Amino acid sequence: MILIDLALAIIIDWIIGDPYSFPHPTIYMGKVIKFLENKGRKVIKDEKKLKGYGLFIVIVLCLLSFGIPYIILRLISNYKIIYHIINIFFLWTTIAARCLHKEGKKIHDDLIKDDIEASRLHLSYIVGRNTEGLNEKEIIRADIETVAENTADGVIAPLFYAVLGGAPLAMLYKAINTMDSMLGYMNDRYRYIGYFPAKIDDVFNYIPARITGVLMCLVSPLVNGNIKHSFKIMIRDRKNHKSPNCAYPEGAVAGALNIKLGGANNYFGKIVEKPTIGDAKIELESVHIIDTIKIMYFSEVLFYLFYLIIYGSYIKFNF
């Protein structure tokens, strides 16, 4: 039953996350993506053809990431215990709450110890922007934005697709998100080959990002926020981002914590000006990183509770 398997996958993620030595499926997704990218660049020099090749990479990764777990689960479907163990394993590997918590908190702990260099280094592992020269407030802002954004695509979106199509669809989503993180940059190197990976990631995150924003607003009182104010900021600033999705979770967090996010960032040596999100009623502090992590967990639990209610209602009215 997906209800129980999903709950166990969430709990396992909370307990052990993604161990560094563990051969995580996304590692192999990344290897396939890099292999296909390198092979394509060797033979394709035309920009339009490279753009089309990016779509080919998307198709191949989607077929593999959905097909492999689907076939495995079908082959072992008669062996119930083994089936559920493997299903839980697949689901667990798509959820990144504990990993996000761990990496985000490292930066918080560095700042508490006044180790600005360590915080910049650890931040560089989880963001695409340049971190050299960032001051404390900029580091805190970047960390909060990353945790907020990744609550949508690393936590709620995998759960959403698991509910819709089980582990195979959750794995397919994970592949799409991995492609975007590797290829979906609007710089000279990835502008063409990364066009379709980025656009398809936007499509797949469209609904989950908005669900995440709503969940974050609803749990805002648990971090001394206000539901009405969180919704107000999220709706007001929902378009203040180059992504059609990211401003929803970032706006919800900004509203919940009464802080301001967004602004200028340095990407690959180029300053990119971004609109701001939220109002600076409170100055950014390292404690806001912890509050954002709490919002992530509370949103995950609330998503599952809503699913539990909906699933229970469906069972009740159909049996």
C-alpha positions as CSV (number, residue, x, y, z in Angstrom):
1,M,0.0,0.0,0.0
2,I,1.4,3.3,-1.1
3,L,0.1,5.0,2.1
4,I,2.3,2.9,4.4
5,D,5.2,2.6,2.0
6,L,5.4,6.4,1.6
7,A,5.2,7.0,5.4
8,L,8.1,4.6,6.0
9,A,10.1,6.2,3.2
10,I,9.6,9.6,4.8
11,I,10.6,8.2,8.2
12,I,13.7,6.5,6.8
13,D,14.7,9.8,5.1
14,W,14.3,11.6,8.5
15,I,16.6,9.1,10.2
16,I,19.4,8.4,7.8
17,G,18.9,10.9,4.9
18,D,21.4,10.2,2.0
19,P,24.6,8.7,3.4
20,Y,27.6,10.0,1.5
21,S,29.0,6.5,0.8
22,F,25.6,5.2,-0.4
23,P,25.3,4.5,-4.2
24,H,22.3,6.8,-4.6
25,P,20.2,6.4,-7.9
26,T,20.7,10.1,-8.6
27,I,24.5,9.5,-8.9
28,Y,23.8,7.1,-11.8
29,M,21.3,9.5,-13.3
30,G,24.0,12.1,-13.2
31,K,26.5,9.7,-14.8
32,V,24.1,9.0,-17.7
33,I,23.4,12.7,-18.2
34,K,27.1,13.6,-18.3
35,F,27.8,10.7,-20.6
36,L,25.1,11.7,-23.0
37,E,26.1,15.4,-22.8
38,N,29.8,14.6,-23.6
39,K,28.9,12.3,-26.5
40,G,26.5,14.9,-28.0
41,R,29.0,17.7,-27.7
42,K,31.6,15.7,-29.6
43,V,29.5,15.3,-32.7
44,I,27.0,18.2,-32.6
45,K,28.3,21.7,-33.2
46,D,25.1,23.4,-34.5
47,E,23.2,25.2,-31.7
48,K,19.7,24.3,-32.9
49,K,20.7,20.6,-33.2
50,L,22.3,20.8,-29.7
51,K,18.9,22.2,-28.4
52,G,17.1,19.2,-30.0
53,Y,19.7,16.8,-28.5
54,G,18.8,18.3,-25.1
55,L,15.3,17.0,-25.7
56,F,16.7,13.6,-26.6
57,I,18.5,13.5,-23.2
58,V,15.3,14.2,-21.5
59,I,13.5,11.4,-23.3
60,V,16.2,8.9,-22.6
61,L,16.4,9.8,-18.9
62,C,12.7,9.7,-18.5
63,L,12.4,6.3,-20.1
64,L,15.2,4.9,-18.0
65,S,14.2,6.4,-14.7
66,F,10.5,5.4,-15.0
67,G,11.1,2.1,-16.8
68,I,13.7,0.5,-14.6
69,P,11.8,0.8,-11.3
70,Y,8.5,0.0,-13.0
71,I,9.9,-3.2,-14.5
72,I,11.6,-4.3,-11.2
73,L,8.4,-3.7,-9.2
74,R,6.3,-5.6,-11.8
75,L,8.7,-8.6,-11.7
76,I,8.5,-8.9,-7.9
77,S,4.9,-7.9,-7.5
78,N,3.9,-11.4,-6.3
79,Y,6.5,-11.4,-3.6
80,K,4.8,-8.9,-1.3
81,I,7.4,-8.4,1.4
82,I,10.2,-8.0,-1.2
83,Y,8.0,-5.7,-3.3
84,H,7.3,-3.3,-0.4
85,I,10.9,-3.2,0.7
86,I,12.1,-2.3,-2.9
87,N,9.2,0.1,-3.3
88,I,10.1,1.9,0.0
89,F,13.7,2.0,-1.1
90,F,12.8,3.7,-4.4
91,L,10.5,6.2,-2.6
92,W,13.1,7.0,0.0
93,T,15.8,7.8,-2.6
94,T,13.5,10.5,-4.1
95,I,13.0,12.4,-0.9
96,A,15.7,14.9,0.3
97,A,14.4,16.5,3.5
98,R,17.2,15.1,5.8
99,C,19.9,15.9,3.3
100,L,18.5,19.5,2.8
101,H,18.4,19.9,6.6
102,K,21.9,18.6,7.0
103,E,23.5,20.8,4.3
104,G,21.5,23.9,5.3
105,K,22.3,23.6,9.0
106,K,26.1,23.2,8.3
107,I,26.1,26.8,7.1
108,H,24.1,27.9,10.2
109,D,26.6,26.2,12.4
110,D,29.5,27.8,10.6
111,L,28.0,31.2,11.1
112,I,27.4,30.5,14.8
113,K,31.1,29.7,15.1
114,D,32.0,32.9,13.1
115,D,33.7,30.8,10.5
116,I,32.7,32.8,7.4
117,E,35.1,31.0,5.1
118,A,33.6,27.6,6.0
119,S,30.1,28.9,5.5
120,R,31.0,30.2,2.0
121,L,32.5,26.8,1.2
122,H,29.5,24.8,2.4
123,L,27.1,27.2,0.7
124,S,29.0,26.7,-2.6
125,Y,28.0,23.0,-2.5
126,I,24.3,23.7,-2.6
127,V,23.9,26.9,-4.7
128,G,24.7,27.8,-8.3
129,R,25.9,31.3,-7.5
130,N,29.4,32.5,-6.6
131,T,29.9,32.4,-2.8
132,E,33.3,34.1,-2.6
133,G,33.1,37.4,-0.9
134,L,29.5,37.0,0.4
135,N,28.9,38.6,3.7
136,E,26.9,37.0,6.6
137,K,23.5,38.4,5.5
138,E,24.0,37.3,1.9
139,I,25.0,33.8,3.0
140,I,21.9,33.5,5.3
141,R,19.7,34.7,2.4
142,A,21.2,32.3,0.0
143,D,20.8,29.4,2.4
144,I,17.2,30.2,3.2
145,E,16.3,30.6,-0.5
146,T,17.9,27.2,-1.3
147,V,16.1,25.4,1.5
148,A,12.8,27.0,0.6
149,E,13.2,26.3,-3.1
150,N,14.3,22.7,-2.6
151,T,11.5,22.0,-0.2
152,A,9.4,22.2,-3.3
153,D,11.5,20.2,-5.7
154,G,13.4,18.0,-3.2
155,V,10.6,17.1,-0.8
156,I,7.0,18.0,-1.8
157,A,7.3,17.3,-5.6
158,P,8.6,13.7,-5.1
159,L,5.8,13.0,-2.7
160,F,3.3,14.6,-5.0
161,Y,4.4,12.4,-7.9
162,A,4.7,9.3,-5.7
163,V,1.0,9.8,-4.7
164,L,0.0,10.2,-8.4
165,G,2.1,7.4,-9.9
166,G,4.0,5.5,-7.3
167,A,7.8,5.1,-7.1
168,P,8.3,5.0,-10.9
169,L,6.8,8.4,-11.4
170,A,8.6,9.8,-8.4
171,M,11.9,8.5,-9.9
172,L,11.0,10.0,-13.3
173,Y,10.6,13.4,-11.6
174,K,13.9,12.9,-9.8
175,A,15.6,12.4,-13.1
176,I,14.0,15.6,-14.5
177,N,15.1,17.6,-11.5
178,T,18.6,16.2,-11.8
179,M,18.8,17.1,-15.5
180,D,17.8,20.6,-14.6
181,S,20.4,20.9,-11.9
182,M,23.1,19.7,-14.3
183,L,22.1,21.3,-17.6
184,G,19.4,23.9,-16.9
185,Y,21.6,27.0,-16.9
186,M,21.1,30.0,-19.1
187,N,24.8,30.6,-19.7
188,D,26.7,30.2,-23.0
189,R,27.6,26.6,-22.3
190,Y,24.1,25.3,-21.4
191,R,21.8,27.7,-23.1
192,Y,20.9,25.3,-25.9
193,I,21.5,21.8,-24.6
194,G,19.8,22.7,-21.3
195,Y,16.8,24.4,-22.8
196,F,14.4,21.5,-22.7
197,P,15.6,20.1,-19.4
198,A,15.0,23.5,-17.8
199,K,11.6,23.9,-19.4
200,I,10.3,20.4,-18.6
201,D,11.5,20.9,-15.0
202,D,9.4,24.1,-14.9
203,V,6.4,22.1,-16.1
204,F,6.8,19.3,-13.6
205,N,7.3,21.7,-10.7
206,Y,4.4,24.0,-11.6
207,I,1.8,22.4,-9.3
208,P,4.2,21.1,-6.6
209,A,5.7,24.6,-6.1
210,R,2.3,26.1,-5.6
211,I,1.2,23.3,-3.2
212,T,4.5,23.9,-1.3
213,G,3.8,27.6,-1.0
214,V,0.3,26.9,0.4
215,L,1.6,24.3,2.9
216,M,4.3,26.7,4.1
217,C,1.7,29.4,4.6
218,L,-0.5,27.1,6.6
219,V,2.4,26.0,8.9
220,S,3.7,29.5,9.4
221,P,2.2,29.9,12.9
222,L,4.5,27.0,14.0
223,V,7.5,29.4,13.5
224,N,5.6,32.4,14.9
225,G,4.4,33.5,11.5
226,N,0.9,34.5,10.4
227,I,-1.1,32.5,7.8
228,K,-2.8,35.5,6.3
229,H,0.4,37.6,6.0
230,S,2.3,34.6,4.5
231,F,-0.3,34.2,1.8
232,K,-0.3,37.9,1.2
233,I,3.4,38.0,0.5
234,M,3.4,34.8,-1.5
235,I,0.7,36.1,-3.8
236,R,2.1,39.6,-4.0
237,D,5.6,38.5,-4.9
238,R,4.9,35.2,-6.8
239,K,6.3,36.6,-10.0
240,N,9.4,38.1,-8.5
241,H,11.7,35.4,-9.8
242,K,13.0,34.3,-13.2
243,S,11.6,30.9,-12.5
244,P,7.8,30.6,-12.7
245,N,7.8,28.4,-9.6
246,C,10.5,29.4,-7.1
247,A,8.9,32.6,-5.8
248,Y,6.0,30.6,-4.3
249,P,8.0,28.7,-1.6
250,E,10.4,31.6,-1.2
251,G,7.5,34.1,-0.9
252,A,5.8,31.9,1.7
253,V,9.0,31.6,3.8
254,A,9.7,35.4,3.5
255,G,6.1,36.1,4.6
256,A,6.2,33.6,7.5
257,L,9.5,34.9,8.8
258,N,8.9,38.6,8.0
259,I,12.2,38.8,6.1
260,K,13.3,39.9,2.6
261,L,14.8,37.5,0.0
262,G,16.0,37.9,-3.6
263,G,18.1,40.7,-5.0
264,A,21.4,40.6,-6.8
265,N,23.5,37.4,-7.2
266,N,26.7,36.5,-8.8
267,Y,26.4,33.6,-11.3
268,F,29.6,32.4,-13.0
269,G,31.2,35.9,-12.7
270,K,28.1,37.7,-13.9
271,I,25.9,39.8,-11.7
272,V,22.2,38.9,-12.1
273,E,19.7,41.4,-10.7
274,K,16.6,39.8,-9.2
275,P,13.5,41.4,-7.7
276,T,13.2,41.1,-4.0
277,I,10.7,38.9,-2.2
278,G,9.1,39.8,1.1
279,D,9.6,42.8,3.4
280,A,12.5,43.3,5.7
281,K,10.5,43.7,8.9
282,I,13.1,41.6,10.7
283,E,16.8,41.6,9.8
284,L,18.2,38.3,8.5
285,E,19.8,36.2,11.2
286,S,21.2,32.7,11.3
287,V,18.1,31.5,13.3
288,H,16.0,32.1,10.2
289,I,17.8,29.1,8.6
290,I,16.6,26.9,11.4
291,D,13.1,28.3,11.1
292,T,13.1,27.6,7.3
293,I,14.2,24.0,8.0
294,K,11.3,23.6,10.4
295,I,8.9,25.0,7.8
296,M,10.2,22.3,5.4
297,Y,9.5,19.5,7.8
298,F,6.1,20.9,8.9
299,S,5.1,21.2,5.3
300,E,6.1,17.7,4.5
301,V,4.1,16.3,7.5
302,L,1.1,18.5,6.5
303,F,1.2,17.2,2.9
304,Y,1.2,13.6,4.2
305,L,-1.7,14.4,6.5
306,F,-3.7,15.9,3.7
307,Y,-3.0,12.8,1.6
308,L,-4.0,10.6,4.5
309,I,-7.4,12.4,4.8
310,I,-8.0,12.4,1.1
311,Y,-7.1,8.7,0.8
312,G,-9.2,7.8,3.8
313,S,-12.2,9.6,2.4
314,Y,-11.8,7.9,-0.9
315,I,-11.7,4.5,0.7
316,K,-14.7,5.3,2.9
317,F,-16.9,6.4,0.0
318,N,-15.9,3.6,-2.3
319,F,-16.3,0.6,-0.1
